[in-house]
Amino acid sequence: SDHPEIQEEIYRKDDRLLTFLKDVYVESRDPPMRVKDGGDEHLPCKQEEKRLTKLGHLADLDVKKVPKGKISIVEALTLLNNHKLHPQVWTAEKIAVEYSLELKEVNSLLEFFIPFTVQEFPKETKKAI
């Protein structure tokens, strides 16, 4: 308001520019949506719930945390051996609760994976074998 000449310049119409603008036509469209394989790769992933492993004296040999519903190698060997040695104590139900596993999966594990026993023969019988 202190400089009326500036205000006048701002509000003055430029006929030449208006003529050019009348010839301009702009059409804007969104690009077509493309579905890529793994299209959800940029979505934030759901945080996986983890639990500490139950490794005892073998802790240095294995991972420290596993996702719930999974077990580590050392845990698998330990629970299979415990079940083999004390099947009345280490039942499928107890193992499922102890290691946060599905009972159906524990039953399959106990059915199809049986740890073998290493037997050492006395030295005098080695020649006979």
C-alpha positions as a printed Julia matrix, in Angstrom:
129×3 Matrix{Float64}:
  0.0      0.0     0.0
  3.02     2.32    0.34
  3.88     1.86   -3.36
  0.79     2.13   -5.54
  2.84     1.65   -8.74
  3.84    -1.87   -7.59
  0.26    -2.76   -6.77
 -0.82    -1.47  -10.18
  1.85    -3.62  -11.93
  0.7     -6.71  -10.02
 -2.94    -6.31  -11.01
 -2.33    -5.16  -14.62
 -3.39    -7.71  -17.22
 -0.91    -8.65  -19.89
 -3.0     -9.15  -23.03
 -0.17   -10.85  -24.92
  0.27   -13.43  -22.15
 -3.47   -14.03  -21.95
 -3.54   -14.71  -25.71
 -0.8    -17.33  -25.33
 -2.57   -18.95  -22.4
 -5.73   -19.41  -24.44
 -3.78   -21.64  -26.84
 -2.41   -23.86  -24.1
 -4.24   -27.05  -23.22
 -2.97   -29.29  -20.46
 -4.24   -32.79  -19.85
 -3.04   -34.62  -16.78
 -3.48   -38.32  -16.07
 -2.12   -40.66  -13.44
  0.2    -43.33  -14.82
 -1.46   -46.75  -15.15
 -1.15   -48.92  -12.08
  1.32   -51.77  -12.52
  1.3    -54.89  -10.42
  4.81   -56.15   -9.86
  5.86   -59.47   -8.43
  6.36   -58.85   -4.75
  4.41   -55.6    -5.02
  4.2    -55.37   -1.25
  7.98   -55.2    -0.85
  7.83   -51.54    0.17
  5.17   -52.07    2.81
  6.43   -52.08    6.37
  6.81   -55.67    7.46
  5.07   -57.05   10.49
  7.43   -57.33   13.43
  8.11   -60.99   14.06
  7.7    -62.08   17.66
 10.84   -63.78   18.95
 11.77   -65.79   22.02
 15.06   -66.57   23.69
 16.39   -70.04   22.96
 16.71   -72.69   25.68
 20.21   -73.91   25.03
 21.77   -74.54   28.42
 25.45   -75.5    28.22
 25.37   -75.48   24.38
 24.5    -71.77   24.17
 27.74   -70.88   22.38
 26.92   -73.26   19.52
 23.64   -71.75   18.38
 21.55   -68.62   17.87
 20.23   -66.73   20.88
 16.76   -65.79   19.57
 14.31   -67.51   17.21
 10.85   -66.53   15.94
  7.98   -67.97   17.96
  6.81   -71.22   16.42
 10.34   -72.18   15.37
 13.28   -73.86   17.1
 17.02   -73.76   16.69
 19.12   -76.77   15.66
 20.5    -77.3    19.16
 16.99   -77.02   20.64
 15.69   -79.58   18.15
 18.45   -82.03   19.03
 17.95   -81.4    22.75
 14.19   -81.89   22.72
 14.46   -85.02   20.55
 17.04   -86.49   22.9
 14.99   -85.54   25.99
 11.93   -87.22   24.47
 13.95   -90.31   23.59
 15.41   -90.62   27.11
 12.25   -89.66   29.08
  9.16   -89.97   26.84
  6.77   -89.93   29.84
  8.19   -86.59   31.02
  8.91   -84.96   27.66
  5.57   -85.52   25.96
  4.6    -83.79   22.73
  2.26   -81.5    24.7
  5.01   -80.44   27.13
  7.47   -79.83   24.28
  4.89   -77.73   22.4
  4.32   -75.52   25.44
  8.0    -75.33   26.41
  9.2    -74.3    22.95
  6.12   -72.32   21.74
  5.37   -74.79   18.94
  2.2    -76.19   17.36
  1.31   -79.62   18.78
  0.79   -81.01   15.26
  4.33   -79.96   14.28
  5.81   -81.47   17.44
  4.05   -84.77   16.75
  5.49   -84.8    13.23
  8.94   -83.94   14.54
  8.84   -86.78   17.08
  7.53   -89.22   14.49
  9.96   -88.51   11.67
 13.17   -87.41   13.43
 14.71   -89.95   15.74
 18.18   -89.22   17.09
 20.55   -92.14   16.74
 22.7    -93.52   19.52
 26.44   -93.78   19.15
 27.69   -97.02   20.66
 31.33   -97.69   21.36
 32.42  -101.27   21.28
 35.09  -102.51   23.66
 38.52  -102.78   22.03
 38.6   -106.58   22.16
 35.37  -106.88   20.12
 36.5   -104.49   17.36
 38.49  -107.26   15.66
 35.49  -109.57   15.74
 33.37  -107.02   13.89
